[in-house]
Amino acid sequence: MKVAAIQMVSGTSVATNLITAQELLREAAGKGAELAILPEYFCQMALRDEQKLELGEEPGQGPLQNFLAEMANDLNLWLVGGAIPLRSDEPWRVTNSSLVYNPDGKQVARYDKIHLFAFHRGGESYDESRVQVAGSEPVTFDLPSTDGHTWRIGLSTCYDLRFPELYRQLAADLIVVPSAFTYTTGQAHWEILLRARAIENLAYVAAPAQGGKHESGRRTWGQTMIINPWGKLLAERAVDAGVVTANCDWDMMQEMRQQLPALGHRRL
């Protein structure tokens, strides 16, 4: 199964970001991708957190959701829509939601980011809980691939990467991690955490990222990657917008799991 992880450097204009996302998704489809994944905040990297409230859509309706459905249908793709803000029961906070669409343009899964990022060092400070409400449920979906196998796809977002217990519950064949890692934390931990999640779960990992300098002045790490279950890097892009693709081999994954049956050796 060919997978495409899309890297962006989203700005403040939603319309411009969607045009860029459309071009990159078309490129992914042109390269034969069956599944494409957009990064976190593909629709907008805001100047201030409160803009997420302004952008928040009602679940099931809105231009961002329509865009994702249309792209999946037009390009005949399974599409993970990074993460977009959806309105919650609390008017001052939104969810950070990854939405999955099948090639018919039907939404088949929704994952609300469980772990909300906070980081404070010197003049650099983030606290997603100010305007976001955390999800509570791990989410997977089944993708019947043209390779003849049904892949279990596990959904996660950015800061979730630091919580391995989530991935144990997902028990996925392919883990997706759409992200907007900060430059500081990405430089220190991004690659090693992604490779660890692949190795310990004997699963493929596809991690599309924001990667560059944004209008707000924020700098994201980038390094979009696809990793195999042995922790081998299959493809990556350091910075700037682009498409990363790789073939995920079902038989190779099963062979690795048979050679090292660690998943069956778990005691806790």
C-alpha positions in Angstrom: 0.0 0.0 0.0 1.4 3.3 -1.0 1.1 6.1 1.6 1.6 9.8 1.2 2.5 12.1 4.1 2.2 15.8 3.3 4.3 18.5 4.7 3.1 22.2 4.7 4.1 25.6 6.1 0.6 26.8 6.6 -0.1 30.5 7.0 -3.0 32.6 8.3 -5.1 32.5 5.1 -7.4 29.5 5.1 -8.1 29.9 1.3 -4.4 29.9 0.4 -3.7 26.9 2.7 -6.5 24.9 1.0 -5.1 25.7 -2.4 -1.7 24.4 -1.3 -3.2 21.3 0.3 -5.2 20.6 -2.9 -2.0 20.9 -5.1 -0.1 18.5 -2.7 -3.0 16.0 -2.6 -3.1 16.0 -6.4 0.6 15.3 -6.4 0.1 12.5 -3.9 -2.6 10.9 -6.0 -0.5 11.3 -9.1 2.2 9.3 -7.4 -0.2 6.4 -6.8 -0.9 7.0 -3.1 -3.9 5.0 -1.7 -3.8 6.9 1.6 -2.8 10.5 2.1 -2.4 12.3 5.4 -2.3 16.1 5.9 -0.5 17.7 8.8 -2.0 19.2 11.9 -3.3 22.7 11.4 -3.1 22.3 7.6 -6.0 24.7 7.3 -4.4 27.5 9.4 -1.4 28.3 11.6 -3.1 31.1 13.5 -1.5 34.3 14.8 -3.3 33.7 18.1 -5.0 30.8 19.7 -8.4 32.4 19.8 -8.5 32.2 16.0 -9.1 28.5 16.4 -12.5 29.4 17.9 -13.4 31.5 14.9 -12.5 28.7 12.6 -14.3 26.0 14.5 -17.0 24.2 12.5 -20.1 22.2 13.6 -19.3 18.5 13.3 -20.6 17.2 10.0 -20.8 20.6 8.2 -18.5 23.4 7.1 -16.1 24.4 4.4 -13.1 22.5 5.8 -15.1 19.3 6.1 -16.5 19.8 2.6 -13.0 20.3 1.3 -11.7 17.1 2.7 -14.7 15.1 1.5 -14.4 16.5 -2.0 -10.7 15.9 -2.2 -11.1 12.3 -1.1 -13.8 11.7 -3.7 -12.2 13.6 -6.6 -8.8 12.0 -6.1 -10.1 8.5 -5.2 -8.1 8.6 -1.9 -8.4 7.6 1.6 -7.7 10.9 3.3 -6.8 11.8 6.9 -7.5 15.5 7.4 -4.6 16.3 9.8 -6.6 18.1 12.4 -9.2 20.9 12.2 -11.1 22.7 15.0 -14.6 21.5 15.6 -17.0 23.2 18.0 -17.5 21.6 21.4 -20.0 21.8 24.2 -17.9 24.5 25.7 -18.2 27.7 23.6 -14.8 29.0 24.6 -13.0 25.8 23.4 -12.9 23.6 20.3 -11.7 20.0 19.7 -8.6 19.3 17.6 -10.0 16.7 15.4 -8.5 14.4 12.7 -11.2 13.4 10.2 -11.0 10.4 7.9 -12.7 10.2 4.5 -12.9 7.2 2.2 -12.6 7.4 -1.6 -16.4 8.0 -1.8 -16.0 11.2 0.2 -17.7 9.7 3.3 -16.4 10.4 6.7 -15.5 7.1 8.3 -13.7 8.1 11.5 -13.1 11.1 13.8 -10.3 11.3 16.4 -10.2 14.2 19.0 -6.7 14.8 20.2 -6.4 13.3 23.7 -3.1 14.9 24.9 -3.0 18.7 24.8 0.5 20.3 24.4 2.0 22.6 27.0 5.6 23.9 27.0 7.2 26.8 28.8 10.8 27.8 28.5 12.0 31.4 28.5 10.0 33.4 26.0 8.6 30.3 24.3 5.2 29.2 25.8 2.3 27.1 24.6 -0.8 25.8 26.3 -3.4 24.2 24.0 -5.9 23.7 26.8 -6.7 27.4 26.8 -8.8 27.0 23.7 -9.0 23.3 23.2 -10.9 20.5 24.9 -9.2 17.1 25.1 -10.6 14.0 23.5 -10.9 10.7 25.5 -11.1 7.8 23.1 -8.5 6.1 21.0 -9.6 5.6 17.4 -8.8 3.3 14.6 -10.3 2.6 11.2 -10.0 -0.3 8.7 -8.7 0.4 5.2 -9.3 -2.5 2.7 -6.3 -2.0 0.5 -5.8 -2.9 -3.1 -3.0 -5.1 -1.9 -5.7 -7.5 -0.7 -5.2 -6.8 3.0 -7.3 -4.8 5.5 -5.0 -2.4 7.3 -5.8 -1.2 10.8 -4.9 2.5 10.9 -4.3 4.1 14.3 -5.0 7.8 14.7 -2.9 10.2 16.8 -1.9 13.8 16.7 1.4 15.6 17.5 1.9 15.6 21.3 0.2 12.2 21.6 3.5 10.9 20.3 4.9 11.2 23.9 2.4 8.7 25.4 3.2 5.2 24.3 0.3 3.7 26.2 -2.1 5.2 23.6 -0.3 3.3 20.8 -0.6 0.0 22.7 -4.3 0.5 22.8 -4.5 1.3 19.1 -2.8 -2.0 18.1 -2.4 -0.7 14.6 -0.6 -1.8 11.5 0.0 1.8 10.4 0.1 4.7 12.9 -0.4 8.2 11.6 0.9 11.2 13.5 -0.1 14.5 11.8 1.9 17.2 13.7 3.1 20.7 14.1 6.0 20.1 16.4 7.9 23.1 17.7 11.4 23.5 16.4 12.8 23.2 20.0 11.1 20.0 20.8 11.3 18.6 17.3 15.0 19.0 17.1 15.4 17.1 20.4 12.8 14.4 20.2 10.8 14.1 17.0 12.7 11.4 15.1 13.6 9.2 18.1 10.0 9.2 19.3 8.6 8.3 15.9 11.1 5.5 15.4 10.5 4.2 18.9 6.7 4.0 18.3 7.3 2.1 15.1 9.8 -0.4 16.8 7.8 -1.1 19.9 4.5 -1.6 18.1 6.1 -3.4 15.0 4.0 -1.0 12.9 4.5 1.4 10.1 4.5 5.1 11.1 3.6 8.0 8.8 4.1 11.5 10.3 3.2 14.5 8.2 4.3 17.8 9.7 4.3 21.5 9.5 7.9 22.4 8.6 9.2 26.0 8.4 8.8 29.6 9.5 5.1 30.8 9.8 3.6 34.2 9.6 3.1 34.2 13.3 6.8 34.0 13.8 6.5 30.4 15.0 9.0 27.9 13.6 8.0 24.3 13.2 10.4 21.4 13.0 9.1 19.5 9.9 11.0 16.3 9.0 7.9 14.5 7.7 8.7 10.8 7.7 7.5 7.4 6.9 9.1 4.6 9.0 8.9 0.8 8.8 8.2 -1.6 11.7 11.9 -2.2 12.2 12.5 1.5 12.7 14.0 2.0 9.3 13.4 5.4 7.7 11.7 4.9 4.3 11.3 8.5 3.2 11.6 12.0 4.7 11.4 15.7 3.9 13.3 18.1 6.1 11.6 21.5 5.6 9.1 23.3 3.3 6.0 22.0 1.6 6.1 18.7 -0.3 4.9 15.1 -0.5 6.7 12.1 1.0 5.6 8.7 -0.2 6.6 5.1 0.6 5.2 1.6 0.0 4.0 -0.2 3.2 4.6 -4.0 2.7 2.1 -6.1 4.6 4.0 -9.4 4.2 7.2 -7.8 5.4 5.4 -6.5 8.5 4.0 -9.9 9.3 7.4 -11.5 8.8 8.9 -9.0 11.3 6.2 -9.7 13.8 6.8 -13.5 13.5 10.6 -13.2 13.8 10.2 -11.0 16.9 6.8 -11.8 18.5 7.2 -9.1 21.1 3.6 -8.0 20.9 2.6 -11.5 22.1 5.1 -11.4 24.9 3.5 -8.4 26.7 2.8 -9.1 30.4 1.4 -5.7 31.6 
